[in-house]
Amino acid sequence: MGEVPSIEPSHRSAAQRIVRARTILLFLTLLVCNLPAQQSWHWQNPLPQGNTLRAVFAVDAKVVYVAGDVGTIMKTTNGGLTWIALASGTYNDLSGLWFSDAAKGVVVGDSGTILRTKDGGATWLPQQSGTLNALYAVTFVGADTGTVVGALGEIRKTTDGGTTWNQEFGGSASMYLAVSFNGVNKGIIAGSSGSILRTTNGGASWSRRFSNTSNRLYGVSFNDTSNGIVVGEFGIILRTTDGGATWAQQQSGTSYHLHGVQFTDARTGVAVGDAGIVLRTTDGGINWVQQSLLAVSWFSGVSFTSTFLGTAVGPYGAISRTTDGGKTWTAQTPDPRSTLYGINFLDASTGVAVGYNGFTMRTSDAGASWKSQQINTNDDLRGVSMLDGNTEVAIGTRGNVFRSTDGGVSWSSRALGLELSGISFGSRTNGIAVGRNQVSIPGSTEDRTLLMRTTNGGSSWFTPPAPIRRHSMKAVSFANANLAVAVGDSGNILRSIDGGQNWLPRTGIWPTDDLSYAVPILTSLRLNALSFADTNKALAVGDSGVVAQSNDGGISWTLHQTWSPQRLFGVHMFDAQNAIAVGDSGTVLRTADGGTTWTAISSGTTNALYAVASNSGTNSTIVGEGGTILGPTPGIVTAIAETQSAPTVPTGFQLDQNYPNPFNPSTAISYQLIANSFITLKVFDMLGREIATLVNGRMDAGSHTVFWNAYGMASGVYFYRIQSGESTLTRKMILLR
């Protein structure tokens, strides 16, 4: 594993998202994927998806829409018990959402994106916004008159329900992040540097109001025509009692950034923000009381349909619901969201992923479901090796190695050095861990290369005789029982042909006072990961999209350009020609010529991806930021219980009609089991050809829901069939593009 953040990543600012979106757009424009038999990616954790959500709009107690990164739009029609992914037709981040009723709505986002639906999100039509600036918020007064705001002072208005948009104001350096109207004519816009604009003529003109702050302002809400609240950075809350003409600062009691606010009646309002903070007022915004904290790492938006019933959204697909006005929150997407840095499969079914603060996840059904476990440590785990069905060895950033002999139930640990970054085993007993150590020198300390070896499956470790280097090694991989290569800082590559007992440098930049070796300098960039296809073919990847290729078992290396600006953290070679690399901003690259040329593949996320592993053939599983697990088959979603009462036991073996139907491109399929059973749930086309396997494993008795994403499939009739023993049920569904 490579150099990756050692703490849970925070959310990105609006400006950072603009830079990231333009970078990714340029990269994807340069690289057009034309590979045959390309694997499609499905969310296996978190479910139903893990892209950050930035906007929420509750139409009523049952119907709620959410939107976020990479064109994500989801909908619930049962108060959040299940969520359906809707096809937005864009990969742009979406930040603002508004619905006039359950069917008609508008969503806005990066690159001037405005999408409109008239059928409850079944189809979204792009509208001509007239700008390429990012749009952050949208509001309507009635069904036809709406306003959007965004970057570089962007203010645009529609009077025909969102079909056409005209510029009302522009050319400012300000970034407008929120907008609210407290009547047909009176409106407020809030944004960067404490910007507040006011209109009293429906947007024909806007005047600047004094906010007495330079903090960025994220949210605005009015409880009547006179009284309103603006919230923003460092817990700032501003209140007006004269329709926005003047503003006074209120005591919030927090320094956390506040991202959203909404009033449910004249006196009751809720604000949400960083660290999952929820503030509530019952006196029109004069006083605010903290209701909860740390429900999630942060809330980006909130929407209420009554004084007590509300929905909040946040990072990595997090959706929470309150029924008591924000005092307590229930996760409607409860899957774990701790970042995962390493993954390893023992066989086609059994795998384990490791990550932040000792967090682990494991699967026994090829990724259809993942169960979380926790090692008692605050060490970030960067790599793991499964030696057999019981024995596993993991390494962490604090220099500890962890070993389990009972399939991950319990773990022992021991300290090996300052930091461990990579681990690999050439056999069940012989393994290498790499990283960096620190030694004392007169008046200071100095980092040194750390190489540790075990010959008894991780029970004990020792330092093999190797040249001392002032470099950190980031990853190691065995080609067979004897041949191993380690890579790290400044393009340094070490090679062993005796199972890790002795090492010689092959490339790199070495200090002059180290032992002298005549090796070429490959690159000054850090190499973060490597993979062998066989004893000859190997690939290493690293910062700034660098790729190093070896055709002679690591003796010599050639540098290749992927044209990606992103750091690459993981690589896996399926064979001598085919490989996949993953990295920052959801980057997935694939080569079909051994690493000489690379093409970009859409991963469906911009979460950082840290590792990739294969469990069978050319199928691979990727892990990363926010608990991301992407695999070749969809994960199984179990509906959230509406109450805390005991679950109802199904009275029979049942397969429900998919919802929605017709659908595009995602639909939910629910089924019920009366007993613990081994089942398969598969999708077939009209000719009876198997299209997808949604479930293939043992499932508990009860109700289950799985999602099928038909991205890339042709419109038409499909059949889904569940089989348990000799019992089989089949239903028909329609994909309508």
N, C-alpha and C positions, 0 to 999 in steps of 0.2 A: 504494500500500500504506500501511497505517496504522501506528500505534504498537504494536509487538509486541515480545515479549521478544527480546533480542539474544544470549541464550545458550540452550543446549539446556535445556528445562524439566526440573526434577527431579520425582520422584514426589510425590504428594500424601500428606499425613498422613491418618490415620483420621478425625480431627476435621474436616479440610478436606473429606473425601469426604462426611461427613454433611451439612455445610452445602450442598455442591454438589448432592447428590442431592435434598435438600428443595427447593432453588431450582428445579432443573430440573423436578421433579415438579409444583410449583406452576405453573410457566410452561406446561407441557404440558397441565395441567388447564384453564388459562384459554383456551388456543388449541387448538381441535379442527380438524384439517385436513379440509376438505371439497372440495378442489379436484379436478376431473376430470383425467384423463390425467396424473396426477402421476408424475414420473420416480422410479423406484426406484434406490437407490444400491448399487453393488457395489464391493468392495475391488479396486483395481488395484495398490496397493502400501501397506504390505507385504502379502505373501501368506502364508498364506491369509486373514489378517485382522490389523488393527493396533491393536486395543484392548489395554490393559495387562492382563497376566495376573498373578494374585495368589496362586494356589494350584495345586499339582500333587500328584497321587497316582499312583505307579507300582504297578500291580497285579502285574505280572511284567515280564520282559524285553521283551515285545512290546506289552502293553496298558498305556497311560498316559492318564490324564485330566488336563486343565488347565481352570482357570476364572478369570474375571476381570471386567473392567468391562463394563457395559451387557449383563449377562446372558450373557456369552460362556462357552460350554462347548465344548471340543474333545476329540477322542479319536483316538488312533492304535492300530492293531492290528498294526503291523509295526515297532515300535521307533522310530517317529518318521520313517520315510521319507515318509509322507504323513499328513496330519491332516484329519479330517472335522469340520466345524462341526455341533453338535447344537442342536436347538431347545429352549431352556430355558423359553420362555414368559414371560420377564420381562426388563425393561430395568434392573433393579437391579444394582448392582455385587456381584459374588460374591467372597468372600474365603476361604472354608474348604471343604475337600473331603475325603471319606473313602469308600473302597470296601471292603466285606468280601470281595468276589470280583469277577470281571470283569463281573458283571451287576448287582449290588446296590450302590447307593451313595447318598450324601446330599451336597448342596451347600448352603451357607448364605451369607447376604449382608445387604445393607442393608435397612432397613425390616422387619426380622424375617423375612426370606425364608428358608424352608427348603423345598428341593425334593428329591424322592425318586424314584429309578429302580429298576426291577426287571428291565429288559431291556437293560442295557448302554448306557443313555443315549438309546435310541430315543425314549422318552417320559419326561417329567419331570412329576411330580404335586406341586402345592403342598401343604404340610402346615400345619396350624394351629399356629403357634409360640406364640401367646398374647402377643406383644409386637410393637411397632413399632420397637424399638431395633435398631440395626445389630448383626449377628452376625458375628464375625470368625474363629472357629475351631470345628472339630468333631472329635471322636474317638469311636471305638467300642471297647468291650471285648467281643469276640464279635460275632455278627450282630445282636443285639437291643438291647444296652445301650449308649447313647451319651450324650454331653454336648456342649452348645454353650455358648459364652461370647461376650460382646459388650459393648456400651456400657452405661453407667450400672449397672455391677455385674451385668449379666445372666448368670445361670447356669441352664440348663435341661437336663432329663434325659429320656430316653426308655427304655422297657424293652420296646417292641414294634417295634423295628427302624426307628423314626422316624415312625410314624403319629401318635402323640400325644407332647406334650412338656409336662413339668411344671416349674414354677419351683422351683429348689433354693435360690436365694439371690438377692437383689436389693436395690435401693435405694441402692447405693453410688455414689459419684461416680467411682469408678475405671473405667477402660476396660480390659476383659480381652481380650487379643489372642492368647493361646495356651493350649492345654490338652493334657495328656498323662496317661495312666494307665499305671502300672507294675505292673499287676495288677488284679484285679476291684475291690479296695477302695481302693487307694492311688492318688491322683491329685494333679497339680500344675497350678495356673493361674498365668499370668504376665501382667502388663499395665503400665498407666501408673504413673508415679511409683514405680517399683521394686516394684510390688505382686506378692507371691507368696502364694498360698493353697494349703493342703494339706488333703486329706481322707484318712482312714484307714478310712472306713466307706461307701465307694461313693458319696459325695456327699451323704449325709444331713446332714452338717455340715462346715464348712470353717473352718480356723484360719489366721490371718495369720502368716507367717514373716518373720523379719528378713533383709532382703537387703543392707543397708548401702549402698544406692544410691537415688537419686531418678530415675535414667534410666528411660526407657520400655523395657520388655522385650517382645520380639517373638516369640521362639521357644523351645520347650522340647522336650527329647528324653531318654529314659532308655535306657540300654544293659542294665540289669538292674533288679531290684527295689530296689536300694540306690543305684546310681550314676546321676546325671543331670546335664544341662547346660541352663542358660538363657542366651540371648544377647539383646543389645539395642543401645540407642543408644551411640554413641561407642566401639564395639568392646568393650563390656563382656561378659565371660563369667563366669558363676557356676556353681560345681560343688558337688554334694552327694554324700556317700558314705553317708548314713543315710536314704535314701528321701525326702529333701526337708525333713527336720526342721531342718537347718542348712545354710547356704550360704557358700561362700568364693569370693572373686574370684580368677580366674586371669589370667595375662598373655596378652593376645591379640596384642600387637604391632601393633595398628592402632587408629585413631580413627574409622574408617568405621563407620557403623551396620550391624549384623548383623541380618538379617531372618528367617533360617531356619536350622535345625540338625537333623541326623538322624544317629543312630548306626546302623551296619550290622552291628556285632558288639560284643562286650564292650569292645573297645579302640579300634575305628576309628569316627571320626565326622567329619562335614563341616559347616562353617558357611558361609553365603553372605550377601552384603550389597551395600552401596553400591560404586560403581565396579567392579562385577563381581568383587569380592574373594571368594576362596575360601580358607578355612582348613581344615586337616586335622590331626587328632590320631590317634596310633596307640598312646597309653598311657592311654586312658580319659578324656581331657579335661584332663590335667595340663599338657601342652605342646601348643601349636598352631603349625603351620608354614604360612606363606602359600604357596598352590599357584599361583594365577593372579590376574590383575588386568586390568581394562578389557576383558574379553571382551564385556561389555555395559555400559551406564551404571549398572545395578544389577540384582541378583537379588532377587526377592521371596520365593521359596520353592524348596525342593529336596526330592527324593524319590529314595531308593536302593532297589534290589531285591537288590543284592549288595554286596560290599565295593568293587567297582570300577565298577559300572554304575549311573549316576544321571542324573536329568533336573532341570534348573533352569529357572525361568521369570522373566520380567521385563517391562520396558516395551514398549509398542507391539507386542505379540504375540510377543516374543522367546522362543524355546525353544532351549535348549542341552543337549547330551548329553555325558557323559563315560564313557569305558570304562577309565579308569586311576585311579579314585578321586578325581577332581577336579583332577589335575595339568594336564590339557589338556581343552578343551571344543570341540565342533563345533557350529556353528549349524545347527539343523534348520529354521529359518526365516531364511535368510540375506539376505533383501532389505534394502536400505539403509533406515535410520531417521533420517536427518538431516532436520530440519524444513524444510519448503518454504514460501516466503512469496509466490511469484508464479508465474503460469502464463500462457502465450499460445499460441494455435493459429494456424498459417499457413493451414491448410485442414482438411478433414474428417478427415484422417489424421495430419497432422504437427503436433506440439506440443512445447513445452519448458517445464519447471518449474525454478525456481531457488530457492536457499535458503541454509541455514546454512554458513558458512565456504567459500563458493564452490562448494557442491555443486549439481549440475544433474542432471536426468533428462529424457530425450527419448523420444518415441514416434513411430513411423512407421506404426502400424497402429490408429489411433484409440483408443489406450489399452489394447489387448489385452496389450501388453507394454511395459515401460519399461526403458531402459538408462541406467545412471548414468555421469556424467562429472564431472571435478573441474577447476575453474579454480584455478590456482596463486595463491591468496589466502586470507587469513583474514577477508575482508570477508563479511558477511552480505548476500546478494543479495536485494533487496526487489521487483524488478520486471524484466521482460524483454519485448522486442518483437522479433518475427520479421518481417523486412522482405522476404525472399524465401527461396528454398531454401538459400541459403548465408549470408546476412547476418543477424546477430542482435546486439542491443544490450541489455546488462543494467546495472543500477545497484546500488550497495551502500551500506551504512550508514556506511562510512568516507569517503564522498564520491567514490568512484571510479566511473568508467564503463568498462565492458568491451565490446569489440567483436570479433566473429568473422566472418570471410569464408569459412570452410570448413565451415559447418554445425556449429560448436561444437567442432571438433577442437582448435583453438588460438585464443587470445584475446590481444588487446592491451589495455592499460589506460592511463588517465590520470586525474589527480585534478582534480575540478571544485569541491569545497567541503568543508565539514565533514561533511555527511551528505546522502545522497540517498534519497528515500522513494518516488518515483513516476516513471513514464516512459510516454510515449505518442507515437505517430507519426500525423500526419494524412495522410502520403503516404510513399512509400519514402524520400524524402530529408529531409522536414521533421518534426522531432520536438522535444519539450520534456521536460526532466527537472526535477524539483522537489525541494526539501528545505530545509535550513537552512545558513547560513554563520555565521561568527563574525568580528567586527571588533574592533579595539582602540579603546578609548576611554580618556580620561585615568583612570589608576588601575585599570582593569578591562577586561573584554571584554563584548561584547554580541552576542546572537544576532540574525541578520537573515534575512529571506526569501531563499531561493535559487531563482532561475529561470534555467535554461540552455537555449539553443536550438541546434539543428543544422540546417543546410540541405543537408548532403551525406551523409545516412545515418549520422551518428555519427562521421565521420572527424575533425571538429573541432567545437568548441562555443564559443559566445560568450554574453555576458549581454545580453539585450535591454533597452532602456530601460523600466524599470518603477519605480513608487514603492517606496522602501525601506520595509520593514515589519519589525517586531520579532516576527515569527511564523514558525513552521515550517509549510511546506506539505507535505501528506502524499500527495496523489494528483493526477493530471492526466489528462484524457481529451479526445480530439478527437471532435467530431460530424461534421465533414467536413474538408476541407483547410484551412479558415480558422477555423472556430469551435472554440475550446478553453476549458475551464474547469479551474481548479485549486482544491482545497479543503484545509483544514488546521485548525490550532489555533483554539479559541474561535469555531468556526462561521464562520471566514473563507473567503470565496469570491471568487476573482478570475476575470475573464472577458476573453478576447481574440477579436477578430473578424478578425484579419489574420495568422492562422497562428502566433501567439505573439510577434509583434514588439512589440506594445503591450498592456498589461494595465490593467484598471480594477477596483477592488473593487466587489462587488455586495452583500455582507453581511459583518458581522464586528464585532469590537471592536478599534479601532485606537488606538494611543497619540496623545495630544493634540499631541505635537510632530512627528508625521508630517504629511505633506501631508494637507490636510483634504478628506474626501469625505463627502457626506451619504448614508450607506448605513444601512439598518436593521440592528439587532442580531438575528440569527436565533436563536442559542443560544450559551451559553458552553461547550458541549461540543465536543470535538474531532471533526472529520469525517475519516474514514479512507480513504474510497474513493468513486468515482462512476462512473456509466455513462450513456451516451446511447442512446436507442432510435432517434432521428432528430434533426433539427436543432431540434426543439421540446422533446421529452420527455427529461428527465434526472432521475436519482435520485442522491442522496448519502447515505451511511450513516456512523454513527460510534459513539461511546461511549454506554453505557446505552441501547442500542437505538434511538438517534435516527435518523430518516429525514427528509431534506429533498427536496422535490419541486419541479421546475420544468416549466412548460408553455410557456415562451416562450424556449427556448434559453439558459437560465441568467441571464436578466435579473432575474427575481424568483423567490423561493423561498418555499415553504410548509412548515411543520414538521408531521410526522405522528408518531403514537405507535404503536410495534409491541407494546407491553406486555412486551417482552423486557428483562430486567435486564442482558443480556450486551452486551459490546462487539462491534460489527459491524465486520469488517475488509475484506469484499469484497462487491461487488454486480455483477450483470450483468442488463441489460435485453434480453430476447429481441425484444420489440416494444413498442409504445406502452402496452400493458396489462400484459404479463407480465414479471415480473422475479424474481430470486432473490438473497437476501443471506445471508452466512455470517459466523460469529463464534465467540466463546469457547464452550467446553463442547459442541462439536459442533452448535452452533446453525445451523439452516437455516430461513430464512423465505421465503415465497413470496407474491407479490401478483398478483392478476388484474384489478386496477382501476387500474393505473398508479402504485401506491404509497400509496393512501389507506388501505387495510386490508391486514393481513398475517396469514398463518396459518403455524403451525409444521409442519415436515416432519421426520420422524425420519430422521436421517442414519445411525443405527446406531453412533455413536461419541460419546464425550465429549471426544475430542481437539480442541484449538483448531483452527479452520478459518480460513485467512488469505486465500484468494483463490479466485475462481471464474471460469471462462471457458467459452465455448461453441465447439464445433467444427462443429456442424450443427444446424439447426432449434432445437428446444427442449431438445436434449440438452446437458448441461453437465458439466464436470469440476471437482472441488474439490480443493484441496491444503491441507496444514496440518501440524500438529505431528506429530513422529515419523515423517516421511516419508509421511504420509497422502496417498493419491490415491484419490478416490472418483469413479467414472464410471458411465455408463449400461450398460456390459457388464462381466462378470467378467474379472479378469486371468487370465493363463495361469500355472499352477503347474507347474514341472518338479520331479519327485521328486528328493530328495537321494540321492546314491549311498551305498550302505551301506559301501563300501570305497573306497580310493584307486586301485583298479585302473582300467584303461582301460574306458570304457563299451562295453557290448555293442551292436553294430550290429544292428538288427532285421532279421529274414530276410524280412519281408513287410509290406505295408500292412495295418494291424490296428486294429480298434476294440474295446476291451474292454468288458465289462459294467460298468455304473456300480456304485459302492460308497459307502454301503450301498444296498441295494435290497430292499424298499421303503425310502423315505427321508422325512425331514421336518426342516427344509425344504431342507437342503443335501446335495449328493451330488457325488462325484468321478467324472470321466469321463477315462479314459486312452486314449491312442492312440499308435501307432508309425508312423514314416515311414522308408522305406528310402533316401530321397534328399531333399535340400532341395526343398520343394514349396510352391506356393500352395494353401492349403486353406481350406475353410469347414466349420465345425461348428455346426449349428443344431438347435434344439429345436422340435418340432411337437406340436400336440394331436391328439386322435382324429379331428378333422375335416380334418386336414392343414394347419391354419393355423400359420404361423410364430410362435412364442412368443418366442424369444430367439436371438440370434447370439452364440455363445461364442468363436468364432475366425473371423477373416476377414483373412487375410494370409499372407505367406510365412514358413514355419517351417523350422528346420533338421532334418536327419535325426536320428532318435533317438526316445526315449520322452518323452512329454509328458502332463501332467495338468492339467485345467481344472476349476474348481468351478462348479456351477450352484446358485444360491440361488433356490428357488421360492417365496419369501415372497410372500404375496398370491394365489398360484395355488390353484385348486380341486383337491381330491383326485381322482385318476384316473390313467389310463394316458397316458404321453407317449412320444414317439419322438425319438431324437437321431440325426442323420445327418451323416456326414463325407464330403466330396467333395474329391478331388484329381484334377484333369484329368477324365478320363472314368470314373474309378473312384469308386464310391460304396458305403458301408457304412452300415447302419441297425440300431439296437437299440432295445429297448423298456425303459422304466423306469416305476416306480409311485410316485406321490406319495401317501402315506398320512397324513392328518392325525390 
